[in-house]
Amino acid sequence: MKMLATKMALVTSVALATLLAAEAASAQRLQTASEAYDAEANPNYGFGPRVTVQPGDVVSGNKVIGRDPDPSIRNQLLREYDSGRRN
């Protein structure tokens, strides 16, 4: 019984370490992917020049669709854009 508990603890700790390493790698990838198309520059087609993503930018896929310093406004912009509703 002791051996089973030890093996379960080892498997759990290895799985947790793998999960944390994968999350760290994902966060690093997001930080390095810092360019996107400026969809505001050409709203008819949704693609403009490539720009560096700033902290206040709203990004959907590989497009910068808006900018605002308030996180709640950025979330609202993203929800409206992803809903398919167009003005």
C-alpha positions as CSV (number, residue, x, y, z in Angstrom):
1,M,0.0,0.0,0.0
2,K,2.9,2.4,0.8
3,M,4.5,1.7,-2.5
4,L,1.2,2.5,-4.4
5,A,0.9,5.8,-2.5
6,T,4.5,6.7,-3.3
7,K,4.0,5.9,-7.0
8,M,0.8,8.0,-7.1
9,A,2.6,10.9,-5.5
10,L,5.5,10.7,-7.9
11,V,3.1,10.5,-11.0
12,T,1.1,13.5,-9.7
13,S,4.2,15.6,-9.1
14,V,5.6,14.8,-12.6
15,A,2.3,15.6,-14.2
16,L,2.1,18.9,-12.3
17,A,5.7,19.8,-13.3
18,T,4.9,19.1,-16.9
19,L,1.8,21.2,-16.8
20,L,3.7,24.2,-15.3
21,A,6.5,23.9,-17.8
22,A,4.0,23.8,-20.7
23,E,2.2,26.9,-19.3
24,A,5.5,28.8,-19.0
25,A,6.4,27.9,-22.6
26,S,3.0,29.1,-23.8
27,A,3.4,32.4,-21.9
28,Q,6.9,32.8,-23.4
29,R,5.5,32.2,-26.9
30,L,2.8,34.8,-26.4
31,Q,5.3,37.4,-25.3
32,T,7.5,36.7,-28.4
33,A,4.6,36.9,-30.9
34,S,4.4,40.7,-30.6
35,E,3.3,41.7,-34.1
36,A,-0.2,41.8,-35.6
37,Y,-2.0,43.4,-38.5
38,D,-3.6,46.8,-37.7
39,A,-7.2,46.1,-38.7
40,E,-8.1,49.7,-37.9
41,A,-5.9,51.0,-40.7
42,N,-8.0,49.2,-43.3
43,P,-11.4,48.3,-41.8
44,N,-12.9,47.2,-45.1
45,Y,-10.5,44.3,-45.4
46,G,-9.3,43.9,-41.8
47,F,-5.6,43.9,-42.7
48,G,-3.3,46.8,-42.4
49,P,0.4,47.2,-41.8
50,R,2.1,45.0,-39.2
51,V,2.4,46.7,-35.9
52,T,4.0,45.9,-32.5
53,V,1.3,44.9,-30.0
54,Q,1.1,47.3,-27.1
55,P,-0.3,46.5,-23.6
56,G,-3.6,48.4,-24.3
57,D,-4.3,46.7,-27.6
58,V,-7.3,44.4,-28.3
59,V,-6.1,41.5,-30.4
60,S,-8.2,38.9,-32.1
61,G,-6.2,36.2,-33.8
62,N,-3.4,38.2,-35.6
63,K,-5.3,41.5,-35.9
64,V,-5.3,44.5,-33.6
65,I,-8.9,45.5,-33.6
66,G,-8.8,48.4,-31.0
67,R,-7.0,50.1,-28.2
68,D,-8.1,51.1,-24.7
69,P,-6.4,51.3,-21.3
70,D,-9.4,49.9,-19.4
71,P,-9.5,46.1,-19.3
72,S,-13.3,46.0,-19.2
73,I,-13.6,48.1,-22.4
74,R,-11.0,45.8,-24.1
75,N,-13.1,42.8,-23.1
76,Q,-16.2,44.4,-24.5
77,L,-14.5,45.3,-27.8
78,L,-13.3,41.7,-28.1
79,R,-16.7,40.2,-27.4
80,E,-18.4,42.5,-29.9
81,Y,-15.8,41.8,-32.6
82,D,-15.8,38.0,-32.1
83,S,-19.6,37.9,-32.1
84,G,-19.7,38.9,-35.8
85,R,-21.7,42.0,-35.2
86,R,-20.6,44.8,-37.5
87,N,-21.5,48.4,-37.5
